[in-house]
């Protein structure tokens, strides 16, 4: 995104603008966002070249004003940037960099905007390479990628997943939630799920030892 030289009388906004997003519509929305954020951060725990967040304001005004042109996607990922905490994503303070991937979680009050106005903004203004939406009630999952400036519908894989070329991961529905899935079909766990899986492996090993007459606590 190109930012022209603004008029001299513009009042420059402060740096590190605070996010200006409303509370989540439901606890379900909050948990869904957390699953996506925590699983990606855990999966890319050794990478320092990305930023992901949710319900955080993206400021993108060409005149660099906080009071105009801003959106707060439910989940977004920016590649090729410094991995650190932010109060908001302010495009003009990030070298003009916009999200590579955006996901919106549909609800009765937002579905029309997510499918219409936001889709147009993400395509025509922010030029987001990939845009997805997910309806938790109907389990509708839809995705687009930009081709020659226009969003083109992504084709689903055999299990009904959508491939994100930007993340090199699938988006897919697992147990009623939108999840990130590796190329080999593994659902990426959150840190809590990863810990639970480790505990289950330890318990299975202990059970096998008991079946062989060995007390695992004595080892």
N, CA, C and O of each residue as an XYZ file, in Angstrom:
876
protein
N       0.843     -1.186      0.000
C       0.000      0.000      0.000
C       0.876      1.232      0.000
O       1.794      1.328      0.814
N       0.617      2.195     -0.904
C       1.436      3.391     -1.031
C       0.791      4.530     -0.266
O      -0.412      4.763     -0.384
N       1.593      5.241      0.521
C       1.107      6.372      1.283
C       1.719      7.650      0.745
O       2.930      7.845      0.850
N       0.893      8.537      0.161
C       1.417      9.782     -0.389
C       1.838     10.725      0.714
O       1.496     10.519      1.879
N       2.586     11.769      0.351
C       2.972     12.771      1.334
C       1.737     13.532      1.778
O       1.073     14.152      0.948
N       1.407     13.503      3.071
C       0.182     14.140      3.546
C       0.336     15.651      3.622
O       1.458     16.155      3.682
N      -0.789     16.390      3.620
C      -0.726     17.842      3.778
C      -0.060     18.225      5.087
O      -0.087     17.471      6.060
N       0.544     19.419      5.094
C       1.321     19.838      6.263
C       0.461     20.071      7.486
O       0.958     20.020      8.611
N      -0.854     20.333      7.279
C      -1.700     20.659      8.424
C      -2.299     19.446      9.107
O      -3.090     19.592     10.039
N      -1.936     18.240      8.659
C      -2.468     17.035      9.294
C      -1.888     16.887     10.693
O      -0.689     17.077     10.897
N      -2.730     16.553     11.643
C      -2.278     16.253     13.004
C      -1.895     14.791     13.054
O      -2.747     13.914     12.909
N      -0.638     14.529     13.254
C      -0.159     13.151     13.219
C      -0.663     12.382     14.430
O      -0.620     12.893     15.549
N      -1.134     11.176     14.222
C      -1.604     10.362     15.350
C      -0.419      9.852     16.151
O       0.693      9.756     15.632
N      -0.656      9.527     17.409
C       0.436      8.974     18.204
C       0.820      7.594     17.707
O       0.030      6.917     17.049
N       2.029      7.184     18.023
C       2.450      5.839     17.659
C       1.834      4.842     18.623
O       1.341      5.216     19.687
N       1.866      3.558     18.240
C       1.315      2.497     19.086
C      -0.146      2.768     19.459
O      -0.516      2.733     20.632
N      -0.961      3.036     18.446
C      -2.372      3.302     18.688
C      -3.040      2.105     19.360
O      -2.760      0.954     19.023
N      -3.917      2.388     20.301
C      -4.650      1.322     20.965
C      -5.699      0.757     20.019
O      -6.251      1.469     19.180
N      -5.962     -0.535     20.170
C      -7.041     -1.156     19.422
C      -8.365     -0.547     19.855
O      -8.516     -0.129     21.003
N      -9.330     -0.496     18.931
C     -10.612      0.139     19.208
C     -11.758     -0.806     18.870
O     -12.771     -0.384     18.311
N     -11.602     -2.081     19.205
C     -12.603     -3.079     18.848
C     -13.564     -3.351     19.999
O     -13.165     -3.306     21.163
N     -14.836     -3.634     19.682
C     -15.824     -3.951     20.721
C     -15.575     -5.334     21.308
O     -14.829     -6.122     20.727
N     -16.187     -5.643     22.451
C     -16.042     -6.981     23.033
C     -16.585     -8.054     22.091
O     -17.390     -7.767     21.205
N     -16.138     -9.286     22.293
C     -16.615    -10.408     21.493
C     -18.117    -10.581     21.674
O     -18.665    -10.340     22.749
N     -18.775    -11.009     20.585
C     -20.216    -11.214     20.645
C     -20.592    -12.372     21.558
O     -21.680    -12.382     22.133
N     -19.706    -13.338     21.693
C     -20.009    -14.497     22.534
C     -18.706    -15.108     23.016
O     -17.630    -14.850     22.477
N     -18.841    -15.929     24.050
C     -17.680    -16.643     24.559
C     -17.143    -17.584     23.488
O     -15.938    -17.826     23.407
N     -18.053    -18.116     22.663
C     -17.649    -19.013     21.585
C     -16.696    -18.306     20.626
O     -15.683    -18.878     20.224
N     -17.017    -17.054     20.255
C     -16.158    -16.294     19.348
C     -14.761    -16.118     19.945
O     -13.753    -16.284     19.259
N     -14.724    -15.782     21.231
C     -13.427    -15.579     21.891
C     -12.598    -16.848     21.867
O     -11.411    -16.817     21.545
N     -13.229    -17.974     22.211
C     -12.496    -19.233     22.241
C     -12.041    -19.652     20.845
O     -10.945    -20.187     20.682
N     -12.887    -19.407     19.831
C     -12.509    -19.750     18.466
C     -11.280    -18.955     18.027
O     -10.365    -19.505     17.416
N     -11.264    -17.670     18.337
C     -10.104    -16.853     17.992
C      -8.861    -17.334     18.723
O      -7.781    -17.416     18.138
N      -9.016    -17.650     19.999
C      -7.870    -18.106     20.786
C      -7.286    -19.394     20.221
O      -6.067    -19.563     20.186
N      -8.153    -20.302     19.778
C      -7.669    -21.562     19.210
C      -6.789    -21.298     17.999
O      -5.712    -21.881     17.876
N      -7.238    -20.421     17.100
C      -6.453    -20.122     15.902
C      -5.140    -19.430     16.257
O      -4.084    -19.800     15.744
N      -5.202    -18.430     17.129
C      -3.998    -17.680     17.494
C      -2.999    -18.571     18.225
O      -1.821    -18.612     17.870
N      -3.473    -19.284     19.246
C      -2.564    -20.086     20.066
C      -1.966    -21.252     19.290
O      -0.798    -21.587     19.486
N      -2.748    -21.873     18.414
C      -2.223    -23.009     17.661
C      -1.178    -22.549     16.648
O      -0.158    -23.215     16.475
N      -1.415    -21.417     15.975
C      -0.416    -20.935     15.009
C       0.851    -20.478     15.713
O       1.953    -20.786     15.259
N       0.714    -19.749     16.814
C       1.900    -19.298     17.542
C       2.692    -20.481     18.078
O       3.922    -20.440     18.103
N       2.005    -21.531     18.507
C       2.689    -22.720     18.993
C       3.372    -23.460     17.845
O       4.505    -23.921     17.982
N       2.675    -23.571     16.713
C       3.232    -24.274     15.551
C       4.451    -23.548     15.006
O       5.407    -24.180     14.555
N       4.419    -22.225     15.048
C       5.539    -21.412     14.550
C       6.354    -20.843     15.705
O       6.872    -19.731     15.610
N       6.468    -21.587     16.778
C       7.134    -21.069     17.979
C       8.601    -20.711     17.753
O       9.157    -19.911     18.506
N       9.237    -21.283     16.736
C      10.640    -20.977     16.466
C      10.805    -19.867     15.429
O      11.931    -19.497     15.099
N       9.719    -19.339     14.921
C       9.785    -18.275     13.922
C       9.621    -16.907     14.582
O       8.875    -16.759     15.550
N      10.316    -15.928     14.056
C      10.231    -14.559     14.574
C       9.845    -13.568     13.487
O      10.094    -12.370     13.621
N       9.238    -14.060     12.414
C       8.969    -13.214     11.249
C       7.479    -13.133     10.918
O       7.111    -13.061      9.745
N       6.626    -13.145     11.930
C       5.193    -13.049     11.677
C       4.493    -12.418     12.875
O       5.053    -12.303     13.965
N       3.247    -12.013     12.632
C       2.410    -11.493     13.699
C       0.994    -11.987     13.461
O       0.490    -11.895     12.341
N       0.349    -12.503     14.480
C      -1.053    -12.899     14.347
C      -1.820    -12.414     15.564
O      -1.288    -12.352     16.673
N      -3.069    -12.074     15.337
C      -3.902    -11.577     16.421
C      -5.360    -11.706     16.006
O      -5.675    -12.229     14.937
N      -6.242    -11.217     16.872
C      -7.664    -11.274     16.591
C      -8.413    -10.190     17.322
O      -8.037     -9.803     18.429
N      -9.494     -9.687     16.697
C     -10.285     -8.595     17.247
C      -9.402     -7.405     17.619
O      -9.641     -6.731     18.621
N      -8.393     -7.161     16.808
C      -7.452     -6.062     17.014
C      -7.595     -5.104     15.834
O      -7.671     -5.535     14.683
N      -7.632     -3.828     16.117
C      -7.873     -2.843     15.067
C      -6.702     -2.754     14.092
O      -5.539     -2.697     14.491
N      -7.045     -2.744     12.798
C      -6.081     -2.457     11.737
C      -6.394     -1.052     11.233
O      -7.467     -0.816     10.677
N      -5.458     -0.114     11.425
C      -5.608      1.246     10.927
C      -4.902      1.342      9.581
O      -3.728      0.990      9.466
N      -5.623      1.825      8.549
C      -5.033      1.842      7.221
C      -5.330      3.127      6.450
O      -5.283      3.122      5.220
N      -5.633      4.220      7.139
C      -5.953      5.481      6.485
C      -4.785      5.982      5.638
O      -3.647      6.016      6.108
N      -5.061      6.371      4.392
C      -4.023      6.916      3.515
C      -3.513      8.254      4.021
O      -2.392      8.654      3.705
N      -4.337      8.956      4.811
C      -3.900     10.220      5.392
C      -3.385     10.036      6.814
O      -3.140     11.006      7.532
N      -3.227      8.792      7.203
C      -2.650      8.433      8.494
C      -3.436      9.020      9.670
O      -2.861      9.576     10.606
N      -4.750      8.884      9.600
C      -5.612      9.365     10.671
C      -6.271      8.184     11.373
O      -6.792      7.272     10.730
N      -6.239      8.218     12.685
C      -6.840      7.147     13.472
C      -8.354      7.126     13.323
O      -8.974      6.072     13.468
N      -8.959      8.277     13.035
C     -10.409      8.401     13.041
C     -11.084      7.892     11.773
O     -12.312      7.911     11.685
N     -10.308      7.435     10.785
C     -10.911      6.962      9.546
C     -10.220      5.698      9.071
O      -9.050      5.462      9.375
N     -10.951      4.893      8.328
C     -10.396      3.699      7.686
C      -9.734      2.744      8.678
O      -8.509      2.703      8.795
N     -10.555      1.984      9.383
C     -10.023      0.962     10.274
C     -11.006     -0.194     10.361
O     -12.217     -0.001     10.258
N     -10.481     -1.383     10.549
C     -11.269     -2.609     10.678
C     -10.615     -3.488     11.726
O      -9.422     -3.360     12.003
N     -11.413     -4.390     12.312
C     -10.885     -5.301     13.312
C     -11.240     -6.737     12.991
O     -12.243     -7.242     13.495
N     -10.451     -7.413     12.166
C     -10.769     -8.803     11.809
C     -10.765     -9.713     13.030
O     -10.102     -9.431     14.028
N     -11.518    -10.810     12.937
C     -11.538    -11.773     14.035
C     -10.192    -12.479     14.177
O      -9.774    -12.809     15.287
N      -9.516    -12.709     13.052
C      -8.196    -13.356     13.084
C      -7.440    -12.896     11.849
O      -7.986    -12.882     10.745
N      -6.174    -12.516     12.041
C      -5.358    -12.146     10.890
C      -3.898    -12.486     11.136
O      -3.442    -12.582     12.276
N      -3.178    -12.667     10.034
C      -1.756    -13.013     10.083
C      -0.996    -12.100      9.127
O      -1.392    -11.911      7.977
N       0.094    -11.543      9.622
C       0.988    -10.742      8.795
C       2.332    -11.465      8.739
O       2.888    -11.833      9.773
N       2.841    -11.663      7.549
C       4.122    -12.348      7.366
C       5.236    -11.339      7.085
O       4.982    -10.237      6.601
N       6.468    -11.732      7.395
C       7.615    -10.897      7.081
C       7.769     -9.682      7.960
O       8.330     -8.672      7.536
N       7.271     -9.770      9.194
C       7.393     -8.648     10.124
C       7.986     -9.143     11.438
O       8.161    -10.345     11.639
N       8.288     -8.213     12.319
C       8.848     -8.570     13.625
C       7.773     -9.177     14.520
O       6.664     -8.654     14.626
N       8.115    -10.272     15.150
C       7.179    -10.919     16.080
C       7.303    -10.258     17.446
O       8.269    -10.483     18.176
N       6.317     -9.447     17.775
C       6.274     -8.755     19.068
C       4.841     -8.340     19.349
O       3.993     -8.355     18.457
N       4.578     -7.971     20.593
C       3.236     -7.547     20.961
C       2.954     -6.147     20.422
O       3.855     -5.313     20.328
N       1.701     -5.903     20.071
C       1.276     -4.614     19.556
C      -0.068     -4.228     20.154
O      -0.862     -5.091     20.529
N      -0.319     -2.914     20.242
C      -1.612     -2.425     20.715
C      -2.633     -2.433     19.594
O      -3.835     -2.518     19.846
N      -2.166     -2.345     18.364
C      -3.006     -2.352     17.168
C      -2.056     -2.622     16.006
O      -0.836     -2.641     16.172
N      -2.648     -2.833     14.812
C      -1.807     -2.934     13.615
C      -2.042     -1.660     12.811
O      -3.115     -1.460     12.243
N      -1.027     -0.806     12.772
C      -1.116      0.477     12.103
C      -0.274      0.407     10.838
O       0.956      0.416     10.904
N      -0.935      0.336      9.684
C      -0.266      0.037      8.427
C       0.867      1.010      8.129
O       1.933      0.588      7.679
N       0.660      2.307      8.370
C       1.689      3.285      8.012
C       2.901      3.234      8.944
O       3.944      3.810      8.635
N       2.768      2.546     10.085
C       3.912      2.367     10.974
C       4.583      1.017     10.768
O       5.580      0.702     11.419
N       4.030      0.221      9.859
C       4.565     -1.116      9.586
C       5.072     -1.215      8.146
O       5.019     -2.277      7.524
N       5.561     -0.088      7.632
C       6.100     -0.081      6.284
C       5.058     -0.308      5.204
O       5.387     -0.787      4.118
N       3.797      0.031      5.488
C       2.724     -0.186      4.516
C       2.263     -1.621      4.421
O       1.515     -1.977      3.511
N       2.697     -2.443      5.346
C       2.385     -3.881      5.292
C       0.990     -4.155      5.844
O       0.637     -3.698      6.931
N       0.204     -4.907      5.078
C      -1.144     -5.320      5.475
C      -1.153     -6.827      5.736
O      -0.188     -7.519      5.411
N      -2.234     -7.334      6.317
C      -2.313     -8.780      6.571
C      -2.194     -9.616      5.302
O      -2.632     -9.213      4.224
N      -1.596    -10.779      5.458
C      -1.546    -11.759      4.373
C      -2.782    -12.639      4.368
O      -3.225    -13.107      3.319
N      -3.336    -12.861      5.561
C      -4.515    -13.722      5.712
C      -5.464    -13.086      6.719
O      -5.040    -12.604      7.770
N      -6.743    -13.089      6.388
C      -7.773    -12.630      7.324
C      -8.874    -13.680      7.389
O      -9.255    -14.263      6.374
N      -9.381    -13.914      8.605
C     -10.516    -14.814      8.822
C     -11.572    -14.056      9.618
O     -11.267    -13.425     10.630
N     -12.807    -14.123      9.153
C     -13.930    -13.562      9.906
C     -14.852    -14.691     10.355
O     -15.141    -15.607      9.585
N     -15.311    -14.623     11.604
C     -16.262    -15.576     12.152
C     -17.650    -14.951     12.029
O     -17.939    -13.940     12.668
N     -18.506    -15.555     11.208
C     -19.809    -14.973     10.929
C     -20.753    -15.086     12.125
O     -20.699    -16.038     12.903
N     -21.609    -14.091     12.239
C     -22.696    -14.118     13.206
C     -23.897    -13.454     12.543
O     -23.771    -12.888     11.457
N     -25.053    -13.518     13.184
C     -26.255    -12.932     12.595
C     -26.090    -11.433     12.358
O     -26.630    -10.890     11.395
N     -25.346    -10.769     13.234
C     -25.210     -9.308     13.132
C     -24.087     -8.877     12.191
O     -24.056     -7.724     11.761
N     -23.161     -9.790     11.862
C     -22.008     -9.387     11.048
C     -21.925    -10.078      9.693
O     -21.135     -9.663      8.844
N     -22.720    -11.119      9.468
C     -22.554    -11.934      8.256
C     -22.659    -11.110      6.976
O     -21.857    -11.282      6.059
N     -23.640    -10.224      6.912
C     -23.823     -9.432      5.693
C     -22.613     -8.540      5.427
O     -22.163     -8.430      4.287
N     -22.091     -7.910      6.461
C     -20.917     -7.046      6.301
C     -19.683     -7.872      5.957
O     -18.890     -7.480      5.100
N     -19.520     -9.021      6.627
C     -18.350     -9.865      6.374
C     -18.333    -10.370      4.937
O     -17.274    -10.456      4.316
N     -19.509    -10.702      4.413
C     -19.588    -11.217      3.045
C     -19.555    -10.101      1.996
O     -19.243    -10.347      0.831
N     -19.877     -8.874      2.417
C     -19.987     -7.774      1.464
C     -18.928     -6.707      1.629
O     -17.889     -6.744      0.969
N     -19.195     -5.742      2.523
C     -18.315     -4.592      2.681
C     -16.892     -4.985      3.045
O     -15.939     -4.512      2.426
N     -16.741     -5.850      4.048
C     -15.392     -6.227      4.462
C     -14.649     -6.948      3.334
O     -13.469     -6.690      3.096
N     -15.333     -7.831      2.660
C     -14.714     -8.543      1.539
C     -14.190     -7.556      0.487
O     -13.101     -7.730     -0.060
N     -14.983     -6.529      0.222
C     -14.574     -5.527     -0.762
C     -13.364     -4.735     -0.271
O     -12.435     -4.477     -1.036
N     -13.375     -4.348      1.009
C     -12.246     -3.602      1.567
C     -10.974     -4.445      1.549
O      -9.905     -3.966      1.171
N     -11.100     -5.702      1.962
C      -9.921     -6.570      1.992
C      -9.371     -6.813      0.584
O      -8.164     -6.976      0.402
N     -10.261     -6.834     -0.406
C      -9.830     -7.055     -1.791
C      -9.278     -5.774     -2.425
O      -8.188     -5.781     -2.998
N     -10.025     -4.689     -2.323
C      -9.713     -3.492     -3.100
C      -8.792     -2.510     -2.397
O      -8.040     -1.794     -3.058
N      -8.833     -2.461     -1.081
C      -8.058     -1.466     -0.345
C      -6.824     -2.081      0.310
O      -5.699     -1.655      0.046
N      -7.033     -3.075      1.157
C      -5.907     -3.694      1.848
C      -5.178     -4.734      0.999
O      -4.040     -5.100      1.293
N      -5.841     -5.204     -0.052
C      -5.228     -6.197     -0.949
C      -4.750     -7.431     -0.189
O      -3.646     -7.925     -0.419
N      -5.578     -7.913      0.700
C      -5.235     -9.097      1.494
C      -5.214    -10.314      0.566
O      -6.228    -10.608     -0.068
N      -4.091    -11.029      0.467
C      -3.987    -12.142     -0.476
C      -5.025    -13.237     -0.275
O      -5.494    -13.835     -1.244
N      -5.389    -13.506      0.995
C      -6.349    -14.578      1.258
C      -7.360    -14.134      2.312
O      -6.998    -13.565      3.342
N      -8.626    -14.405      2.034
C      -9.699    -14.054      2.953
C     -10.614    -15.263      3.137
O     -11.044    -15.882      2.163
N     -10.907    -15.594      4.396
C     -11.759    -16.727      4.733
C     -12.879    -16.255      5.660
O     -12.706    -15.308      6.427
N     -14.021    -16.925      5.577
C     -15.032    -16.741      6.618
C     -15.567    -18.103      7.039
O     -15.559    -19.064      6.269
N     -16.036    -18.158      8.294
C     -16.533    -19.398      8.873
C     -17.796    -19.100      9.657
O     -17.824    -18.204     10.501
N     -18.851    -19.870      9.366
C     -20.119    -19.734     10.081
C     -20.216    -20.876     11.097
O     -20.375    -22.030     10.698
N     -20.124    -20.587     12.391
C     -20.135    -21.647     13.412
C     -21.467    -22.383     13.519
O     -21.514    -23.493     14.050
N     -22.561    -21.779     13.019
C     -23.867    -22.440     13.087
C     -24.055    -23.422     11.931
O     -24.387    -24.588     12.144
N     -23.843    -22.947     10.727
C     -24.036    -23.801      9.554
C     -22.788    -24.579      9.181
O     -22.843    -25.496      8.361
N     -21.641    -24.208      9.793
C     -20.330    -24.783      9.493
C     -19.887    -24.479      8.051
O     -19.095    -25.211      7.458
N     -20.420    -23.384      7.514
C     -19.972    -22.930      6.199
C     -18.549    -22.388      6.299
O     -18.261    -21.532      7.136
N     -17.666    -22.890      5.444
C     -16.289    -22.407      5.373
C     -16.027    -21.987      3.940
O     -16.174    -22.784      3.014
N     -15.640    -20.735      3.760
C     -15.443    -20.202      2.420
C     -14.135    -19.424      2.393
O     -13.796    -18.744      3.361
N     -13.402    -19.517      1.293
C     -12.124    -18.829      1.191
C     -11.872    -18.291     -0.204
O     -12.379    -18.813     -1.197
N     -11.068    -17.222     -0.254
C     -10.755    -16.564     -1.521
C      -9.273    -16.220     -1.564
O      -8.644    -16.008     -0.527
N      -8.723    -16.167     -2.769
C      -7.370    -15.650     -2.949
C      -7.393    -14.659     -4.106
O      -8.171    -14.800     -5.049
N      -6.527    -13.654     -4.016
C      -6.528    -12.603     -5.028
C      -5.833    -13.079     -6.297
O      -4.713    -13.588     -6.258
N      -6.513    -12.903     -7.410
C      -5.949    -13.165     -8.726
C      -6.280    -11.978     -9.619
O      -7.449    -11.690     -9.875
N      -5.246    -11.293    -10.089
C      -5.422    -10.101    -10.932
C      -6.341     -9.082    -10.269
O      -7.211     -8.493    -10.910
N      -6.129     -8.892     -8.978
C      -6.850     -7.868     -8.236
C      -8.238     -8.243     -7.773
O      -8.909     -7.430     -7.138
N      -8.695     -9.461     -8.071
C     -10.038     -9.883     -7.696
C      -9.986    -11.162     -6.870
O      -9.136    -12.026     -7.091
N     -10.909    -11.271     -5.909
C     -10.979    -12.494     -5.124
C     -11.592    -13.619     -5.959
O     -12.639    -13.462     -6.587
N     -10.903    -14.751     -5.942
C     -11.361    -15.956     -6.627
C     -11.605    -17.024     -5.577
O     -10.789    -17.209     -4.674
N     -12.717    -17.726     -5.689
C     -13.092    -18.740     -4.711
C     -12.073    -19.871     -4.682
O     -11.689    -20.394     -5.728
N     -11.640    -20.244     -3.491
C     -10.730    -21.371     -3.329
C     -11.488    -22.690     -3.436
O     -12.617    -22.804     -2.959
N     -10.874    -23.668     -4.054
C     -11.479    -24.989     -4.146
C     -11.194    -25.776     -2.872
O     -10.101    -25.701     -2.310
N     -12.193    -26.532     -2.428
C     -12.017    -27.333     -1.220
C     -11.339    -28.655     -1.551
O     -11.488    -29.186     -2.652
N     -10.596    -29.176     -0.587
C      -9.980    -30.486     -0.734
C     -11.016    -31.558     -0.419
O     -12.153    -31.244     -0.069
N     -10.625    -32.811     -0.543
C     -11.562    -33.919     -0.313
C     -12.232    -33.878      1.065
O     -13.431    -34.142      1.152
N     -11.496    -33.551      2.165
C     -12.190    -33.492      3.468
C     -12.982    -32.208      3.677
O     -13.581    -32.012      4.735
N     -12.989    -31.327      2.670
C     -13.686    -30.063      2.834
C     -12.815    -28.965      3.392
O     -13.330    -27.948      3.857
N     -11.502    -29.143      3.358
C     -10.572    -28.140      3.862
C     -10.206    -27.156      2.765
O     -10.390    -27.426      1.578
N      -9.680    -26.003      3.185
C      -9.216    -24.981      2.257
C      -7.726    -24.739      2.486
O      -7.297    -24.495      3.613
N      -6.943    -24.808      1.413
C      -5.493    -24.645      1.516
C      -5.135    -23.162      1.507
O      -5.569    -22.411      0.633
N      -4.339    -22.755      2.489
C      -3.806    -21.402      2.526
C      -2.375    -21.445      2.015
O      -1.482    -21.946      2.698
N      -2.159    -20.923      0.821
C      -0.811    -20.888      0.263
C       0.080    -19.936      1.053
O       1.296    -20.121      1.116
N      -0.531    -18.911      1.659
C       0.235    -17.959      2.458
C       0.810    -18.618      3.707
O       1.969    -18.394      4.055
N       0.004    -19.425      4.376
C       0.448    -20.072      5.619
C       1.033    -21.459      5.371
O       1.692    -22.024      6.243
N       0.792    -22.003      4.182
C       1.160    -23.382      3.848
C       0.519    -24.352      4.845
O       1.139    -25.308      5.310
N      -0.750    -24.062      5.149
C      -1.556    -24.866      6.058
C      -2.988    -24.888      5.536
O      -3.387    -24.032      4.747
N      -3.752    -25.875      5.986
C      -5.174    -25.922      5.672
C      -5.981    -25.216      6.761
O      -5.573    -25.180      7.922
N      -7.120    -24.660      6.377
C      -8.187    -24.331      7.307
C      -9.240    -25.418      7.143
O      -9.672    -25.710      6.028
N      -9.652    -26.015      8.257
C     -10.645    -27.078      8.192
C     -11.464    -27.134      9.462
O     -11.054    -26.609     10.497
N     -12.617    -27.766      9.387
C     -13.506    -27.876     10.542
C     -13.231    -29.191     11.254
O     -13.260    -30.262     10.648
N     -12.963    -29.091     12.546
C     -12.685    -30.270     13.363
C     -13.442    -30.130     14.672
O     -13.210    -29.195     15.437
N     -14.352    -31.067     14.927
C     -15.167    -31.062     16.141
C     -15.900    -29.738     16.308
O     -15.981    -29.196     17.411
N     -16.432    -29.224     15.205
C     -17.258    -28.036     15.246
C     -16.522    -26.722     15.301
O     -17.151    -25.667     15.378
N     -15.192    -26.759     15.263
C     -14.407    -25.523     15.309
C     -13.525    -25.414     14.073
O     -13.153    -26.415     13.460
N     -13.204    -24.183     13.725
C     -12.275    -23.936     12.632
C     -10.865    -24.127     13.155
O     -10.458    -23.496     14.130
N     -10.120    -25.012     12.492
C      -8.768    -25.324     12.950
C      -7.766    -25.177     11.814
O      -8.114    -25.204     10.633
N      -6.506    -25.021     12.216
C      -5.386    -25.052     11.279
C      -4.867    -26.479     11.210
O      -4.712    -27.142     12.235
N      -4.599    -26.945     10.001
C      -4.245    -28.338      9.775
C      -3.019    -28.390      8.873
O      -2.940    -27.657      7.887
N      -2.068    -29.249      9.203
C      -0.848    -29.346      8.417
C      -1.120    -30.031      7.080
O      -2.189    -30.599      6.859
N      -0.125    -29.964      6.197
C      -0.267    -30.554      4.866
C      -0.506    -32.051      4.929
O      -1.127    -32.616      4.028
N      -0.017    -32.711      5.993
C      -0.214    -34.160      6.121
C      -1.502    -34.519      6.862
O      -1.744    -35.690      7.157
N      -2.336    -33.504      7.165
C      -3.642    -33.770      7.759
C      -3.694    -33.766      9.272
O      -4.681    -34.223      9.849
N      -2.660    -33.264      9.936
C      -2.635    -33.218     11.395
C      -3.211    -31.902     11.894
O      -2.761    -30.828     11.495
N      -4.207    -31.988     12.767
C      -4.767    -30.783     13.375
C      -3.725    -30.189     14.322
O      -3.222    -30.877     15.211
N      -3.407    -28.921     14.130
C      -2.371    -28.284     14.951
C      -2.937    -27.998     16.335
O      -3.934    -27.285     16.450
N      -2.328    -28.535     17.386
C      -2.862    -28.358     18.739
C      -2.480    -27.015     19.353
O      -1.472    -26.415     18.981
N      -3.278    -26.564     20.274
C      -2.912    -25.423     21.106
C      -1.899    -25.910     22.145
O      -1.747    -27.119     22.321
N      -1.206    -25.006     22.834
C      -0.283    -25.449     23.889
C      -0.955    -26.334     24.937
O      -0.355    -27.303     25.403
N      -2.198    -26.010     25.314
C      -2.905    -26.826     26.305
C      -3.183    -28.220     25.751
O      -3.016    -29.223     26.445
N      -3.607    -28.264     24.497
C      -3.866    -29.559     23.877
C      -2.577    -30.356     23.736
O      -2.566    -31.575     23.905
N      -1.500    -29.658     23.425
C      -0.201    -30.336     23.299
C       0.209    -30.967     24.633
O       0.712    -32.091     24.667
N      -0.010    -30.230     25.737
C       0.315    -30.754     27.063
C      -0.566    -31.948     27.414
O      -0.093    -32.930     27.986
N      -1.849    -31.859     27.068
C      -2.766    -32.970     27.335
C      -2.365    -34.207     26.538
O      -2.439    -35.323     27.051
N      -1.946    -34.020     25.299
C      -1.503    -35.138     24.477
C      -0.260    -35.795     25.070
O      -0.123    -37.018     25.040
N       0.649    -34.973     25.613
C       1.864    -35.510     26.232
C       1.508    -36.331     27.477
O       2.075    -37.398     27.709
N       0.562    -35.819     28.271
C       0.129    -36.551     29.462
C      -0.508    -37.884     29.085
O      -0.296    -38.894     29.756
N      -1.285    -37.880     28.013
C      -1.918    -39.118     27.562
C      -0.899    -40.137     27.087
O      -1.062    -41.334     27.325
N       0.166    -39.671     26.409
C       1.219    -40.592     25.976
C       1.942    -41.202     27.170
O       2.263    -42.390     27.175
N       2.193    -40.372     28.183
C       2.855    -40.871     29.397
C       1.975    -41.908     30.084
O       2.469    -42.937     30.543
N       0.672    -41.641     30.156
C      -0.245    -42.568     30.814
C      -0.343    -43.887     30.042
O      -0.417    -44.956     30.648
N      -0.344    -43.811     28.702
C      -0.389    -45.043     27.909
C       0.872    -45.872     28.113
O       0.805    -47.098     28.208
N       2.016    -45.211     28.179
C       3.274    -45.916     28.434
C       3.263    -46.561     29.815
O       3.699    -47.700     29.984
N       2.757    -45.818     30.804
C       2.689    -46.358     32.162
C       1.772    -47.574     32.216
O       2.068    -48.544     32.914
N       0.662    -47.529     31.485
C      -0.269    -48.642     31.466
C       0.369    -49.883     30.842
O       0.163    -50.995     31.329
N       1.133    -49.704     29.779
C       1.812    -50.845     29.157
C       2.824    -51.469     30.107
O       2.985    -52.688     30.146
N       3.504    -50.620     30.871
C       4.465    -51.143     31.850
C       3.738    -51.945     32.934
O       4.209    -53.008     33.338
N       2.609    -51.447     33.399
C       1.852    -52.170     34.417
C       1.400    -53.524     33.892
O       1.431    -54.519     34.617
N       0.976    -53.563     32.616
C       0.530    -54.816     32.018
C       1.664    -55.835     31.945
O       1.424    -57.042     31.911
N       2.899    -55.339     31.923
C       4.066    -56.213     31.890
C       4.622    -56.485     33.278
O       5.698    -57.064     33.428
N       3.865    -56.053     34.302
C       4.282    -56.305     35.684
C       5.324    -55.363     36.201
O       5.993    -55.658     37.191
N       5.479    -54.223     35.547
C       6.482    -53.240     35.975
C       5.756    -52.026     36.568
O       4.827    -51.481     35.973
N       6.211    -51.624     37.759
C       5.633    -50.448     38.389
C       6.323    -49.206     37.834
O       7.506    -49.000     38.107
N       5.612    -48.359     37.052
C       6.244    -47.187     36.447
C       6.771    -46.210     37.476
O       7.699    -45.455     37.185
N       6.191    -46.204     38.697
C       6.657    -45.279     39.727
C       7.980    -45.713     40.333
O       8.651    -44.940     41.017
N       8.345    -46.967     40.070
C       9.608    -47.461     40.620
C      10.790    -47.206     39.683
O      11.941    -47.441     40.051
N      10.500    -46.726     38.472
C      11.572    -46.501     37.502
C      12.285    -45.188     37.762
O      13.218    -44.838     37.038
